Structures are given as structure tokens and as C-alpha cells.
Amino acid sequence: MALLSSKQAAFVGNATFTPARQAVSRRATLQVCAGMKEVRDRIASVKNTQKITEAMKLVAAAKVRRAQEAVINSRPFTENLVKVLYGVNQRTRTEDVDSPLCQIRPVKTVMMVVLTGDRGLCGGYNNFILKKTEARFKELTALGVKVQLVAIGRKGQQYFKRRPKFNVVKQFSLGASPTTKDAQAVSDAIFSSFVSGEVDKVELVYTKFVSLISSDPTIQTLMPMTPAGELCGVDGKCVDASDDEIFKLTTKGGKFQVEREKAPIQTEALDPSLIFEQEPAQILDALLPLYLNSCLLRSLQESLASELAARMNAMGNACDNAKELRKVLNVKYNKQRQSKITSEISEIVAGAAATSG
């Protein structure tokens, strides 16, 4: 009886142990399968993300080329305007020009025109401009100067709206392709504020397009202007209107590159026999607003090109990161698959050995 009970106990023990081992093995197989499915889904997700970022990169490159064409197309008007402006200034050198745009008065209120993007996914482009604006705002308020803001671009509008310390008086949208009409609307707003005496100085905060991998947040004084049409920075460094630059999008070695080259405008003297029907000062009053519009349009185009270049770089980096992540996930998936196949082969061999034994 004792022998029977020991055999029965042994049989019961074997009966309980075998299903448990099979259950553990089956559970491990299910976990591996679940893990492999998750990795496979992740690979498919990363692959789709890579396609999206690559498409956004190519779209941004095409828009940069369009922005370049807009700058080049507006160049003939700018060239002729600068020539006439210089010619008129040569006639008025000996005269005291009293133009409202050139009037210098004690600075009590400054208007800052801030150019940001309408969308994100462009790296630190918007952040750099907003930090530059914050620094300049603190600098002016520390001097006891009141500051008014004109926000161009949705990102800047959202940022300043959440911070009550900023006094935003006007808001404009940048749009996909800035036009003369857009620049005219901004120009009219700041022109009326300056001429009426509401503000004593107007500064433009925008991003100068240097290259596809570099952009320079710049602060430029728009008003008061100099009679020669020079635009000066807050550090007193002035840019000659005739010393202009244009950028060209090219491809070298299968990669996008932007070359920036100077294209000086020949400012020849006007014909001495030329007679003005109006006073030269009145002609300056008509030319300077036109030149202001031209400068604003160029700044809008430069900012848009900088945003697109930043988005192109950001999407390029995201695409590269997606490629690297796919490689890592593929290695992980192959290792799990190899481990699963090895365990299945081991089980088959063990089962064959058990039945033959």
C-alpha cells in the first residue's frame, strides 16, 4: 500500500509538473510574440514618420526657392528706387531737409515690430526671435522707455498674448508668400504712429537669412530714417542701401546649399540739367515711404526664408533620426525573432529526444 501510494504520488507529481512547465513555455512564447508585434508596429510607425518628415523637408526646400525668386523679382524696383533716392539726396545735401520720416526727437516710446513664423516644427527659429525681443524689451524698460509691440506671425501673437507685460497694439499674419500689399499694411500702421508722435522710434526684429544652417536674429531701426535711406542697427552700424545682398538656393553633392552674394547697385548722379517740378524735400517725402515698404517686404521675405530653412533642417534631422531608430528597432526585432526560432527548435529537439527515449 505504501508502495502504491508512493507510485501514485510520483505519478501525481509528474502529472502536475508537466502541464505547469508547458504553460510556462507557452506563456514565454506568447510574450515573445507580443514583444515582436509591438516592435514590428513601432518599425512601421517610424517608417511612416520618416516619409512625412522627408516630404516636409522637400516642400520647405521648394518654398525656399520660391522665396528666393520673390527677392530677385523685387530687385529691379529696389535698384531704381535707390538710384533716384541717391540722386535726390545729392541735390538736397546743401539744404535742410525737413521730412517727417527723418525727424529725430527724444525717445520716450519705442515701437518694436517683431517677425515670427505662423507655424512650428522649425527648430529654434521662433524661440531665437522671441528671446531677442525679450532681451531688447528688458533693456528699453530698464531705461524708462515705454514699449509697444507689433506682432507679425501667429507664434509671436500667441507668445505675447500669454504675457500681459507686453503691450501689443497691432497684429498681422505673415502668410505663405508676403506681398507688397502685406508690407504696405504694416508700413501704414507704423508710419501713422511715428508721424502722429505716438512713438519716437520704430525698431524691426527679424531673422536675417544667412544660409540654410545659419540665421541671424537682427534688430534694425526703421524710423527715424536717414535721408540717404540707410538702415541702422541698435549698435549704430548702418547698412548702405546700395550695398545689397541676394541669396541663391543651389545643390552641391546632392545636398541643398544657399550662397549669399553682394550685388551692389550703381548709384550714378542725376543729370544736372534735370529740373524738379516739386521741391526735392517733397520728392523725398514720397520716396522714403516707398523705400520703407521695400525694406519691410525684404525683411518679410528674409524671415520667411529663414523659417523655411529652419524647418528644412529640423525635418532633415528628424528624418535622419528616424532612419537610425529604424536600424535599432530592426536589430531588436531580428534578435527576438532569432531567439524565438531557437527556442522552438530546442523544444522540438527536446520533444523528439523524449519520445525516442
C-alpha positions in Angstrom: 0.0 0.0 0.0 2.8 2.3 0.9 4.5 1.4 -2.4 1.3 2.1 -4.3 0.9 5.4 -2.6 4.5 6.4 -3.4 3.9 5.4 -7.1 0.6 7.3 -7.1 2.3 10.3 -5.5 5.1 10.1 -8.1 2.5 9.9 -10.9 0.5 12.8 -9.5 3.7 14.8 -9.1 4.7 14.2 -12.7 1.1 14.9 -13.8 1.1 18.3 -12.1 4.6 19.3 -13.1 4.4 18.6 -16.9 1.4 20.9 -17.6 3.0 23.7 -15.5 6.2 23.5 -17.5 4.2 23.6 -20.7 2.2 26.6 -19.5 5.3 28.5 -18.6 6.8 27.7 -22.0 3.6 28.7 -23.8 3.4 32.0 -21.8 7.0 32.8 -22.7 6.3 32.2 -26.3 3.2 34.4 -26.2 5.3 37.2 -24.5 7.9 37.0 -27.2 5.2 37.1 -29.9 3.6 40.1 -28.3 7.0 41.8 -28.0 7.8 41.1 -31.6 4.4 42.5 -32.7 5.0 45.7 -30.7 8.4 46.2 -32.3 7.0 45.5 -35.8 4.3 48.1 -35.2 6.9 50.5 -34.0 9.0 50.0 -37.1 6.0 50.7 -39.3 5.2 53.8 -37.3 8.8 55.1 -37.6 8.8 54.4 -41.3 5.7 56.5 -41.8 7.1 59.3 -39.7 10.3 59.2 -41.8 8.2 59.5 -45.0 6.3 62.5 -43.6 9.4 64.4 -42.4 11.2 63.7 -45.7 8.2 65.1 -47.6 8.1 68.2 -45.4 11.8 68.8 -46.0 11.3 68.7 -49.8 8.3 71.0 -49.5 10.3 73.5 -47.4 13.1 73.4 -50.0 10.7 74.2 -52.8 9.3 77.1 -50.8 12.8 78.5 -50.1 13.4 78.6 -53.8 10.1 80.4 -54.3 11.1 83.0 -51.6 14.4 83.4 -53.4 12.6 84.1 -56.7 10.4 86.7 -54.9 13.5 88.5 -53.6 15.1 88.5 -57.1 11.8 89.7 -58.8 11.5 92.7 -56.4 15.1 93.7 -57.1 14.6 95.9 -60.2 12.2 98.2 -58.4 14.6 98.4 -55.4 17.5 99.3 -57.7 15.7 102.1 -59.5 14.3 103.4 -56.2 17.8 103.5 -54.6 19.3 105.3 -57.7 16.6 108.0 -57.6 16.9 108.3 -53.8 20.6 108.9 -54.0 20.2 111.3 -56.9 17.7 113.4 -55.0 20.0 113.4 -51.9 22.8 114.8 -53.9 20.6 117.8 -54.8 19.4 118.3 -51.2 22.8 118.0 -49.5 23.1 121.7 -49.1 19.5 122.1 -47.9 18.0 121.4 -44.6 15.5 118.6 -45.3 12.6 118.5 -43.0 10.9 115.2 -43.7 8.6 113.6 -41.0 10.3 110.2 -41.5 13.7 111.8 -40.8 12.7 113.7 -37.7 14.8 112.8 -34.7 13.3 113.6 -31.3 13.9 112.4 -27.7 12.9 108.8 -27.3 10.1 108.2 -24.8 8.2 105.4 -26.6 9.6 102.7 -28.9 7.6 100.5 -31.2 9.1 97.1 -31.9 7.9 95.2 -35.0 8.5 91.5 -34.3 8.5 89.0 -37.2 7.9 85.3 -36.2 6.5 82.3 -38.0 2.9 81.2 -38.3 3.8 77.5 -37.7 6.1 75.4 -35.6 8.3 72.4 -36.5 11.1 74.7 -37.4 13.7 74.1 -34.7 14.6 77.1 -32.6 13.7 79.7 -35.2 10.7 81.3 -33.3 12.4 80.9 -29.9 15.5 82.8 -31.0 13.4 85.8 -32.2 11.3 85.8 -29.0 14.4 85.7 -26.8 15.9 88.6 -28.8 12.7 90.6 -28.3 12.6 89.8 -24.5 16.2 91.0 -24.1 15.6 94.2 -26.0 12.3 94.8 -24.1 14.1 94.5 -20.7 16.9 96.8 -22.0 14.4 99.5 -23.0 12.2 99.3 -19.9 15.3 99.5 -17.7 16.0 102.9 -19.4 12.5 104.0 -18.6 11.3 103.8 -22.2 7.7 102.6 -23.0 7.5 99.8 -25.5 4.7 99.0 -28.0 4.7 95.8 -30.0 3.5 95.0 -33.5 3.3 91.2 -33.8 3.7 89.7 -37.3 3.1 85.9 -37.2 0.9 83.6 -35.1 3.6 82.2 -32.9 4.6 85.7 -31.7 1.0 86.7 -31.2 0.3 83.6 -29.0 3.5 84.1 -27.0 2.8 87.8 -26.3 -0.9 87.1 -25.5 0.1 84.8 -22.6 2.3 87.6 -21.1 0.4 90.7 -20.1 3.5 92.8 -19.6 3.7 93.2 -23.4 1.6 95.9 -25.0 0.6 94.6 -28.4 -1.0 97.3 -30.4 -1.2 95.6 -33.8 -1.2 92.1 -35.2 -0.6 90.9 -38.7 -0.3 87.5 -40.4 2.9 86.6 -42.3 1.3 84.3 -44.8 2.8 81.8 -47.2 4.2 84.4 -49.6 4.5 88.0 -48.4 3.4 90.6 -51.0 3.7 94.3 -51.4 0.2 94.7 -50.0 1.2 92.9 -46.8 4.2 95.2 -46.4 2.0 98.3 -47.2 -0.4 97.4 -44.3 2.5 97.1 -41.8 4.1 100.3 -43.2 0.9 102.3 -42.9 0.4 101.2 -39.2 3.9 102.2 -38.1 4.1 105.3 -40.3 0.9 106.8 -38.8 2.1 106.0 -35.3 5.5 107.7 -35.9 4.2 110.8 -37.7 1.5 111.4 -35.2 4.1 111.3 -32.4 2.7 108.3 -30.6 6.1 106.6 -30.9 9.5 108.3 -31.2 11.4 105.3 -32.7 10.5 102.1 -34.6 12.7 99.0 -34.4 12.3 95.9 -36.5 13.2 92.5 -35.0 13.5 89.9 -37.7 15.7 87.0 -38.8 18.3 87.7 -41.5 18.7 84.7 -43.8 22.4 83.9 -43.8 22.4 80.3 -45.0 20.4 77.0 -44.7 22.2 76.2 -41.5 22.5 79.7 -40.1 20.2 82.6 -39.4 20.9 85.8 -37.6 18.2 87.4 -35.4 18.6 91.2 -36.1 17.3 94.4 -34.6 17.1 97.2 -37.2 16.0 100.8 -36.8 13.2 101.6 -39.3 12.4 105.1 -38.1 13.7 107.8 -38.0 15.3 107.1 -41.4 18.3 108.9 -42.8 17.8 111.0 -46.0 20.1 108.6 -47.9 17.8 105.6 -47.0 20.4 103.9 -44.8 19.0 101.4 -42.2 20.9 101.3 -38.9 21.1 98.7 -36.2 20.7 99.4 -32.5 24.5 99.4 -32.2 24.7 102.3 -34.6 26.0 100.3 -37.5 24.3 101.4 -40.7 23.8 99.4 -43.9 24.2 101.3 -47.1 21.2 101.0 -49.3 23.3 100.4 -52.4 25.2 97.5 -50.9 22.5 94.9 -51.2 22.7 91.1 -51.0 20.7 88.3 -52.6 20.7 84.6 -51.8 20.6 81.7 -54.2 19.5 78.1 -53.5 21.8 75.6 -55.2 22.6 71.9 -54.9 26.2 70.6 -54.4 27.0 66.9 -53.9 23.3 66.0 -53.7 22.7 68.5 -50.8 21.0 71.8 -50.7 23.1 74.9 -50.2 22.5 78.6 -50.1 25.0 81.1 -51.5 24.8 84.7 -50.5 26.4 87.2 -52.8 26.6 91.0 -52.8 25.0 92.8 -55.7 26.0 96.5 -55.4 23.7 99.0 -57.0 25.4 101.6 -59.1 24.2 105.0 -57.8 25.1 107.4 -60.5 24.5 111.2 -60.2 21.3 112.5 -61.8 21.6 114.6 -64.9 22.4 118.2 -63.8 20.0 119.6 -66.4 17.1 117.7 -64.7 14.6 120.1 -63.3 12.3 119.1 -60.4 8.7 120.3 -60.6 8.3 119.9 -56.9 10.7 120.8 -54.1 13.4 118.0 -53.5 12.1 117.7 -49.9 8.6 116.9 -51.2 10.1 114.2 -53.5 11.9 112.7 -50.6 8.7 112.6 -48.6 7.2 110.5 -51.4 10.3 108.3 -52.0 11.1 107.4 -48.3 7.8 105.7 -47.7 8.3 103.7 -50.9 11.7 102.7 -49.7 10.3 101.8 -46.2 7.8 99.5 -47.9 10.6 97.9 -49.9 12.7 97.3 -46.8 9.7 95.8 -45.0 8.9 93.5 -47.9 12.6 92.3 -48.0 12.5 91.7 -44.2 9.3 89.7 -44.5 10.8 87.6 -47.3 14.1 87.1 -45.4 12.1 86.0 -42.3 10.1 83.5 -44.3 13.2 82.1 -46.0 14.8 81.7 -42.6 11.8 79.9 -41.2 11.6 77.6 -44.2 15.4 76.8 -43.9 15.0 76.1 -40.2 12.1 73.8 -41.0 14.1 72.1 -43.7 16.9 71.5 -41.3 14.6 70.3 -38.5 12.8 67.9 -40.8 16.1 66.7 -42.2 17.4 65.9 -38.7 14.1 64.2 -37.8 14.4 62.1 -41.0 17.9 61.1 -40.1 16.9 60.2 -36.5 14.0 58.1 -37.9 16.5 56.2 -40.1 18.7 55.5 -37.1 15.8 54.4 -34.9 14.6 52.0 -37.7 18.0 50.4 -37.7 18.0 49.9 -33.9 14.4 48.5 -34.0 15.2 46.2 -36.9 18.2 44.8 -34.9 16.0 44.3 -31.9 13.3 42.6 -33.9 15.8 40.3 -35.6 17.2 39.3 -32.2 13.8 38.5 -30.8 12.9 36.6 -33.9 16.1 34.6 -33.8 15.6 33.9 -30.1 12.0 32.6 -30.8 13.2 30.4 -33.6 16.0 29.0 -31.4 13.6 28.2 -28.5 11.2 26.5 -30.9 13.9 24.4 -32.4 15.1 23.5 -28.8 11.6 22.4 -27.9 11.2 20.3 -31.0 14.6 18.6 -30.4 13.7 18.0 -26.7 10.3 16.5 -27.6 11.9 14.3 -30.2 14.5 13.1 -27.7 11.8 12.4 -25.1 9.7 10.3 -27.4 12.6 8.4 -28.8 13.9 7.7 -25.3 
